[in-house]
Amino acid sequence: MASNKDSFGRTLFVVVGLCLICSVLVSTAAVVLKPIQQENKLLDKQKYILEAASLINPKEGKITKKDILSKYEQYVDARLVDLTTGEFVEGDANLYDQRKASRDTETSSIPENDVASIKRVADKAVVYLVRDDEGKLTSVILPVHGYGLWSTMYAFLALEADLNTVQGLVYYDQGETPGLGGEVENPKWKALWKGKQLFDAQGNLAISVTKNPTVANSVHGVDALSGATLTSNGVQHSLEFWLGKEGFASFIAKARNGGLS
């Protein structure tokens, strides 16, 4: 009597075998591709940093990997900062994962005033010092993030050497509603930030994302996104947190007193 080639056992053997083969292939691909993915992720971050510092302009066409790497290496110095003291600390800032650190209870803490709804703040953060061909400081770039309507929004805030005048605010990772909150990435809205002053003459945080036209047209105001109140509030709260005492306030104070010279 001929054996039954369509038996349950034979079918199960084939299915299990295919699953094992697929698992090996997927695992191998993940291991092989991980360095490439990490490299692309770092390159993407460097591109946004250069954009925030006005060292590249996406409107001018495709920007090559060579251009990004060359400009970043030439002009940008990434440094680790202790947020409590505002002092620079040792470590490779380009490899430091601030998001990962904020999820680790050993390297982060719960903020007392979590106005930006970030839940935990890493003990250390990265700042990017941008210098010109003569070595003169032209920009200080701070990573900021906070919750909007649907997502945590991540951005680079570029300041002039006075650490008060905004050069640019570039959002690079957010999941807000396209056409509404997603307009944080609209070049026209980003352009509104250039030249704005974060602090008033007394050193108090004065920047305001608002629909009040009088305030929005002032040196301390930016027009809120139309139809995206909660996203606009998220931008405001992000700046309030990261420019406050649990964010970069200590670093800014030290930098203004010659800490970057």
Contacts in CASP RR format, 6 or more apart in sequence:
PFRMAT RR
TARGET T0000
AUTHOR 0000-0000-0000
METHOD contacts of the structure
MODEL  1
MASNKDSFGRTLFVVVGLCLICSVLVSTAAVVLKPIQQENKLLDKQKYIL
EAASLINPKEGKITKKDILSKYEQYVDARLVDLTTGEFVEGDANLYDQRK
ASRDTETSSIPENDVASIKRVADKAVVYLVRDDEGKLTSVILPVHGYGLW
STMYAFLALEADLNTVQGLVYYDQGETPGLGGEVENPKWKALWKGKQLFD
AQGNLAISVTKNPTVANSVHGVDALSGATLTSNGVQHSLEFWLGKEGFAS
FIAKARNGGLS
4 10 0 8 1.000
42 94 0 8 1.000
43 65 0 8 1.000
43 68 0 8 1.000
43 69 0 8 1.000
44 172 0 8 1.000
45 172 0 8 1.000
46 68 0 8 1.000
46 69 0 8 1.000
46 72 0 8 1.000
46 76 0 8 1.000
47 56 0 8 1.000
47 63 0 8 1.000
47 68 0 8 1.000
48 156 0 8 1.000
48 170 0 8 1.000
48 172 0 8 1.000
49 72 0 8 1.000
49 76 0 8 1.000
49 128 0 8 1.000
49 141 0 8 1.000
49 156 0 8 1.000
50 56 0 8 1.000
50 68 0 8 1.000
50 71 0 8 1.000
50 72 0 8 1.000
50 75 0 8 1.000
50 76 0 8 1.000
51 57 0 8 1.000
51 58 0 8 1.000
51 170 0 8 1.000
52 139 0 8 1.000
52 141 0 8 1.000
52 156 0 8 1.000
52 157 0 8 1.000
52 158 0 8 1.000
52 167 0 8 1.000
52 168 0 8 1.000
52 169 0 8 1.000
52 170 0 8 1.000
53 75 0 8 1.000
53 76 0 8 1.000
53 128 0 8 1.000
53 130 0 8 1.000
53 138 0 8 1.000
53 139 0 8 1.000
53 141 0 8 1.000
53 158 0 8 1.000
53 167 0 8 1.000
54 139 0 8 1.000
54 158 0 8 1.000
54 167 0 8 1.000
54 168 0 8 1.000
55 71 0 8 1.000
55 75 0 8 1.000
55 130 0 8 1.000
56 63 0 8 1.000
56 67 0 8 1.000
56 68 0 8 1.000
56 71 0 8 1.000
59 187 0 8 1.000
75 130 0 8 1.000
75 131 0 8 1.000
75 132 0 8 1.000
76 128 0 8 1.000
76 129 0 8 1.000
76 130 0 8 1.000
77 128 0 8 1.000
77 129 0 8 1.000
77 130 0 8 1.000
77 131 0 8 1.000
78 93 0 8 1.000
78 94 0 8 1.000
78 126 0 8 1.000
78 127 0 8 1.000
78 128 0 8 1.000
78 129 0 8 1.000
79 88 0 8 1.000
79 93 0 8 1.000
79 126 0 8 1.000
79 127 0 8 1.000
79 128 0 8 1.000
79 129 0 8 1.000
80 88 0 8 1.000
80 89 0 8 1.000
80 90 0 8 1.000
80 91 0 8 1.000
80 93 0 8 1.000
80 96 0 8 1.000
80 124 0 8 1.000
80 125 0 8 1.000
80 126 0 8 1.000
81 87 0 8 1.000
81 88 0 8 1.000
81 89 0 8 1.000
81 124 0 8 1.000
81 125 0 8 1.000
81 126 0 8 1.000
81 127 0 8 1.000
81 248 0 8 1.000
81 251 0 8 1.000
82 88 0 8 1.000
82 89 0 8 1.000
82 123 0 8 1.000
82 124 0 8 1.000
83 121 0 8 1.000
83 122 0 8 1.000
83 123 0 8 1.000
83 124 0 8 1.000
83 125 0 8 1.000
83 246 0 8 1.000
83 247 0 8 1.000
83 248 0 8 1.000
83 250 0 8 1.000
83 251 0 8 1.000
84 123 0 8 1.000
84 250 0 8 1.000
85 250 0 8 1.000
86 248 0 8 1.000
86 250 0 8 1.000
86 251 0 8 1.000
86 253 0 8 1.000
86 254 0 8 1.000
87 254 0 8 1.000
89 124 0 8 1.000
93 126 0 8 1.000
96 124 0 8 1.000
96 126 0 8 1.000
98 122 0 8 1.000
98 124 0 8 1.000
98 125 0 8 1.000
98 126 0 8 1.000
98 143 0 8 1.000
101 107 0 8 1.000
101 108 0 8 1.000
101 122 0 8 1.000
101 123 0 8 1.000
101 124 0 8 1.000
102 108 0 8 1.000
102 118 0 8 1.000
102 120 0 8 1.000
102 121 0 8 1.000
102 122 0 8 1.000
103 120 0 8 1.000
105 120 0 8 1.000
107 122 0 8 1.000
107 123 0 8 1.000
107 124 0 8 1.000
108 120 0 8 1.000
108 121 0 8 1.000
108 122 0 8 1.000
108 123 0 8 1.000
109 120 0 8 1.000
109 121 0 8 1.000
109 123 0 8 1.000
110 119 0 8 1.000
110 120 0 8 1.000
110 121 0 8 1.000
111 118 0 8 1.000
111 120 0 8 1.000
111 121 0 8 1.000
111 241 0 8 1.000
111 246 0 8 1.000
112 246 0 8 1.000
113 241 0 8 1.000
113 246 0 8 1.000
114 241 0 8 1.000
115 237 0 8 1.000
115 240 0 8 1.000
115 241 0 8 1.000
116 145 0 8 1.000
116 146 0 8 1.000
116 147 0 8 1.000
116 234 0 8 1.000
116 237 0 8 1.000
116 238 0 8 1.000
116 240 0 8 1.000
116 241 0 8 1.000
116 242 0 8 1.000
117 146 0 8 1.000
117 147 0 8 1.000
117 148 0 8 1.000
117 152 0 8 1.000
117 237 0 8 1.000
118 145 0 8 1.000
118 146 0 8 1.000
118 147 0 8 1.000
118 152 0 8 1.000
118 241 0 8 1.000
121 246 0 8 1.000
121 247 0 8 1.000
125 142 0 8 1.000
125 143 0 8 1.000
125 247 0 8 1.000
125 248 0 8 1.000
126 143 0 8 1.000
127 140 0 8 1.000
127 141 0 8 1.000
127 142 0 8 1.000
127 143 0 8 1.000
127 248 0 8 1.000
127 251 0 8 1.000
128 139 0 8 1.000
128 140 0 8 1.000
128 141 0 8 1.000
128 156 0 8 1.000
129 137 0 8 1.000
129 139 0 8 1.000
129 140 0 8 1.000
129 260 0 8 1.000
130 137 0 8 1.000
130 138 0 8 1.000
130 139 0 8 1.000
130 140 0 8 1.000
130 141 0 8 1.000
130 158 0 8 1.000
131 137 0 8 1.000
131 138 0 8 1.000
132 138 0 8 1.000
137 161 0 8 1.000
137 260 0 8 1.000
138 160 0 8 1.000
138 161 0 8 1.000
139 158 0 8 1.000
139 159 0 8 1.000
139 160 0 8 1.000
139 161 0 8 1.000
139 167 0 8 1.000
140 158 0 8 1.000
140 159 0 8 1.000
140 160 0 8 1.000
140 161 0 8 1.000
140 163 0 8 1.000
140 255 0 8 1.000
140 260 0 8 1.000
141 156 0 8 1.000
141 157 0 8 1.000
141 158 0 8 1.000
141 159 0 8 1.000
142 156 0 8 1.000
142 157 0 8 1.000
142 159 0 8 1.000
142 242 0 8 1.000
142 248 0 8 1.000
143 154 0 8 1.000
143 155 0 8 1.000
143 156 0 8 1.000
143 157 0 8 1.000
144 154 0 8 1.000
144 155 0 8 1.000
144 156 0 8 1.000
144 157 0 8 1.000
144 238 0 8 1.000
144 239 0 8 1.000
144 241 0 8 1.000
144 242 0 8 1.000
145 152 0 8 1.000
145 153 0 8 1.000
145 154 0 8 1.000
145 155 0 8 1.000
145 238 0 8 1.000
145 242 0 8 1.000
146 152 0 8 1.000
146 153 0 8 1.000
146 154 0 8 1.000
146 234 0 8 1.000
146 237 0 8 1.000
146 238 0 8 1.000
146 241 0 8 1.000
147 153 0 8 1.000
147 234 0 8 1.000
147 237 0 8 1.000
148 176 0 8 1.000
148 230 0 8 1.000
148 231 0 8 1.000
148 233 0 8 1.000
148 234 0 8 1.000
148 235 0 8 1.000
149 176 0 8 1.000
149 177 0 8 1.000
149 181 0 8 1.000
149 228 0 8 1.000
149 230 0 8 1.000
149 231 0 8 1.000
150 175 0 8 1.000
150 176 0 8 1.000
150 177 0 8 1.000
151 174 0 8 1.000
151 175 0 8 1.000
151 176 0 8 1.000
152 174 0 8 1.000
153 171 0 8 1.000
153 173 0 8 1.000
153 174 0 8 1.000
153 175 0 8 1.000
153 176 0 8 1.000
153 184 0 8 1.000
153 231 0 8 1.000
153 234 0 8 1.000
153 235 0 8 1.000
153 238 0 8 1.000
154 171 0 8 1.000
154 172 0 8 1.000
154 173 0 8 1.000
154 174 0 8 1.000
155 169 0 8 1.000
155 170 0 8 1.000
155 171 0 8 1.000
155 172 0 8 1.000
155 184 0 8 1.000
155 238 0 8 1.000
156 169 0 8 1.000
156 170 0 8 1.000
156 172 0 8 1.000
157 166 0 8 1.000
157 168 0 8 1.000
157 169 0 8 1.000
157 239 0 8 1.000
157 242 0 8 1.000
158 166 0 8 1.000
158 167 0 8 1.000
158 168 0 8 1.000
158 169 0 8 1.000
158 170 0 8 1.000
159 165 0 8 1.000
159 166 0 8 1.000
159 167 0 8 1.000
159 198 0 8 1.000
160 166 0 8 1.000
160 167 0 8 1.000
161 260 0 8 1.000
162 256 0 8 1.000
163 252 0 8 1.000
163 255 0 8 1.000
163 256 0 8 1.000
164 197 0 8 1.000
164 198 0 8 1.000
164 199 0 8 1.000
165 195 0 8 1.000
165 196 0 8 1.000
165 197 0 8 1.000
165 198 0 8 1.000
166 193 0 8 1.000
166 194 0 8 1.000
166 195 0 8 1.000
166 196 0 8 1.000
166 197 0 8 1.000
166 198 0 8 1.000
166 207 0 8 1.000
167 194 0 8 1.000
167 195 0 8 1.000
168 190 0 8 1.000
168 193 0 8 1.000
168 194 0 8 1.000
169 190 0 8 1.000
169 193 0 8 1.000
169 235 0 8 1.000
170 190 0 8 1.000
171 184 0 8 1.000
171 185 0 8 1.000
174 182 0 8 1.000
174 184 0 8 1.000
174 185 0 8 1.000
175 182 0 8 1.000
176 182 0 8 1.000
176 184 0 8 1.000
176 228 0 8 1.000
176 231 0 8 1.000
177 228 0 8 1.000
177 231 0 8 1.000
180 225 0 8 1.000
180 226 0 8 1.000
180 227 0 8 1.000
180 228 0 8 1.000
180 231 0 8 1.000
181 225 0 8 1.000
181 227 0 8 1.000
181 228 0 8 1.000
181 231 0 8 1.000
181 232 0 8 1.000
182 225 0 8 1.000
182 228 0 8 1.000
182 231 0 8 1.000
183 189 0 8 1.000
183 225 0 8 1.000
183 226 0 8 1.000
183 228 0 8 1.000
184 190 0 8 1.000
184 225 0 8 1.000
184 231 0 8 1.000
184 235 0 8 1.000
189 223 0 8 1.000
189 225 0 8 1.000
192 222 0 8 1.000
192 223 0 8 1.000
193 222 0 8 1.000
195 219 0 8 1.000
196 207 0 8 1.000
196 219 0 8 1.000
196 220 0 8 1.000
196 221 0 8 1.000
196 222 0 8 1.000
197 206 0 8 1.000
197 207 0 8 1.000
197 219 0 8 1.000
197 220 0 8 1.000
198 205 0 8 1.000
198 206 0 8 1.000
198 207 0 8 1.000
198 220 0 8 1.000
198 239 0 8 1.000
198 243 0 8 1.000
199 205 0 8 1.000
199 206 0 8 1.000
199 207 0 8 1.000
200 206 0 8 1.000
200 220 0 8 1.000
205 239 0 8 1.000
205 240 0 8 1.000
205 243 0 8 1.000
205 244 0 8 1.000
206 220 0 8 1.000
207 220 0 8 1.000
207 221 0 8 1.000
207 222 0 8 1.000
207 236 0 8 1.000
207 239 0 8 1.000
208 215 0 8 1.000
208 216 0 8 1.000
208 220 0 8 1.000
208 221 0 8 1.000
208 222 0 8 1.000
208 236 0 8 1.000
209 221 0 8 1.000
209 222 0 8 1.000
209 223 0 8 1.000
209 224 0 8 1.000
209 232 0 8 1.000
209 233 0 8 1.000
209 235 0 8 1.000
209 236 0 8 1.000
209 239 0 8 1.000
210 216 0 8 1.000
210 221 0 8 1.000
210 222 0 8 1.000
210 223 0 8 1.000
210 224 0 8 1.000
211 223 0 8 1.000
211 224 0 8 1.000
213 223 0 8 1.000
215 221 0 8 1.000
216 222 0 8 1.000
216 223 0 8 1.000
216 224 0 8 1.000
224 232 0 8 1.000
225 231 0 8 1.000
225 232 0 8 1.000
241 247 0 8 1.000
242 248 0 8 1.000
243 249 0 8 1.000
243 252 0 8 1.000
END
